[in-house]
Amino acid sequence: MNAPALAPAAAFSALMDSHRSVRSYKPDPLPEGLVDRVLAQALQGTSSSGNLNLVSVVKTQDPARKERLFELHGEQPMVREAPLVLSFCADSFRTREWLARRGARPGFADLVSWHTAAFDAMILAQTAALAFESHGLGICYMGTTLFAMRGLADFLELPDNVLPVTSLVVGWPADAPPQRDRLPAAAWIHDERYQRPGGDDIDRHFAERERRGRARYMESSPEMAALWTEHGIGSLAQFYTSPIKYCPDLFAGFSADIEALLTERGWRRPPV
Ligand SMILES: Cc1cc2nc3c(=O)[nH]c(=O)nc-3n(C[C@H](O)[C@H](O)[C@H](O)COP(=O)(O)O)c2cc1C
């Protein structure tokens, strides 16, 4: 007998509870037509700034092309393993072409439009992620999209005013990762006005994260423990901005690349 259907709120709550980023995939293909159906429904089911739909999604399933994405995404194995990689793009090219064909004043080629399009692409990605998860599929975001923006734009043949902002790998999970912690509600939900945390609040809010992080990185991985010692890292906080995690110098370089790319690819045009 089938389990009784859950009411929508309970079903959505269960879906969120079951979220894990999946980093190991079976080679099995995805059901025919499911991807396009999920994406079309995700766009319909996601708010869209001005209803401009300033987004595009490029599907990559060809193993040879996925191999190039694997390189561009820092050789994260799941890009190779998962049958599908989705590159979510901020896109005002199509809209600008439409404006031109109708003799309208050109627009949507400035920083505000970039922001609008990029955030529309991100929220679309998250709706699609939940939808894929509702079918029992696994997903993982690829933050490397930002670092490889130029290479991805060239490889995916994106015209001006189209840049990738995030990617999802999608496939059938080959493992069942444990749930990852989040900061407690008291750390980030504020009543009426921002409640600036004091030192004791910071200690309390990060205590569990520090305990779990240390267990995950140090106690379960001798290689990582050796790297912490090599780099003189004594805490999870020090790890985060060390050269082996989110190094501020590297981020400064990537930030400069992205700024230059936005100008090159048409997102900083003066009004015409
Ligand atoms: C924008 C974004 C980029 C991410 N990039 C990566 C990535 O490049 N590689 C990876 O393994 N996980 C990536 N993740 C997944 C996060 O590491 C993961 O969501 C976080 O550790 C919490 O784990 P959970 O999703 O299993 O709850 C990314 C997540 C987001 C939202």
The ligand as an SDF file (V2000), in Angstrom:
LIG
                    3D

 31 33  0  0  0  0  0  0  0  0999 V2000
   26.1940   28.9930   -4.6180 C   0  0  0  0  0  0  0  0  0  0  0  0
   26.7210   27.6920   -4.0670 C   0  0  0  0  0  0  0  0  0  0  0  0
   27.9130   27.1860   -4.5610 C   0  0  0  0  0  0  0  0  0  0  0  0
   28.3930   25.9420   -4.1060 C   0  0  0  0  0  0  0  0  0  0  0  0
   29.5200   25.4290   -4.6750 N   0  0  0  0  0  0  0  0  0  0  0  0
   29.9400   24.1940   -4.3330 C   0  0  0  0  0  0  0  0  0  0  0  0
   31.0490   23.6090   -4.9830 C   0  0  0  0  0  0  0  0  0  0  0  0
   31.6630   24.2020   -5.8870 O   0  0  0  0  0  0  0  0  0  0  0  0
   31.4250   22.3680   -4.6100 N   0  0  0  0  0  0  0  0  0  0  0  0
   30.7780   21.6810   -3.6200 C   0  0  0  0  0  0  0  0  0  0  0  0
   31.1740   20.5460   -3.3170 O   0  0  0  0  0  0  0  0  0  0  0  0
   29.6940   22.2060   -2.9810 N   0  0  0  0  0  0  0  0  0  0  0  0
   29.2610   23.4400   -3.3280 C   0  0  0  0  0  0  0  0  0  0  0  0
   28.1570   23.9820   -2.7170 N   0  0  0  0  0  0  0  0  0  0  0  0
   27.4050   23.2020   -1.7220 C   0  0  0  0  0  0  0  0  0  0  0  0
   27.6850   23.6990   -0.3020 C   0  0  0  0  0  0  0  0  0  0  0  0
   28.9770   23.3330    0.0950 O   0  0  0  0  0  0  0  0  0  0  0  0
   26.6130   23.0660    0.6120 C   0  0  0  0  0  0  0  0  0  0  0  0
   25.3410   23.5440    0.2510 O   0  0  0  0  0  0  0  0  0  0  0  0
   26.8780   23.3770    2.0900 C   0  0  0  0  0  0  0  0  0  0  0  0
   28.0810   22.7930    2.5140 O   0  0  0  0  0  0  0  0  0  0  0  0
   25.7510   22.8490    2.9660 C   0  0  0  0  0  0  0  0  0  0  0  0
   25.5720   21.4590    2.7520 O   0  0  0  0  0  0  0  0  0  0  0  0
   24.1690   20.8640    2.2950 P   0  0  0  0  0  0  0  0  0  0  0  0
   23.7990   21.5160    0.9980 O   0  0  0  0  0  0  0  0  0  0  0  0
   24.3970   19.3750    2.1360 O   0  0  0  0  0  0  0  0  0  0  0  0
   23.1870   21.1600    3.3700 O   0  0  0  0  0  0  0  0  0  0  0  0
   27.6780   25.2340   -3.1120 C   0  0  0  0  0  0  0  0  0  0  0  0
   26.4930   25.7700   -2.6120 C   0  0  0  0  0  0  0  0  0  0  0  0
   26.0080   26.9720   -3.0770 C   0  0  0  0  0  0  0  0  0  0  0  0
   24.7000   27.5230   -2.5460 C   0  0  0  0  0  0  0  0  0  0  0  0
  1  2  1  0
  2  3  1  0
  2 30  2  0
  3  4  2  0
  4  5  1  0
  4 28  1  0
  5  6  2  0
  6  7  1  0
  6 13  1  0
  7  8  2  0
  7  9  1  0
  9 10  1  0
 10 11  2  0
 10 12  1  0
 12 13  2  0
 13 14  1  0
 14 15  1  0
 14 28  1  0
 15 16  1  0
 16 17  1  0
 16 18  1  0
 18 19  1  0
 18 20  1  0
 20 21  1  0
 20 22  1  0
 22 23  1  0
 23 24  1  0
 24 25  2  0
 24 26  1  0
 24 27  1  0
 28 29  2  0
 29 30  1  0
 30 31  1  0
M  END
$$$$
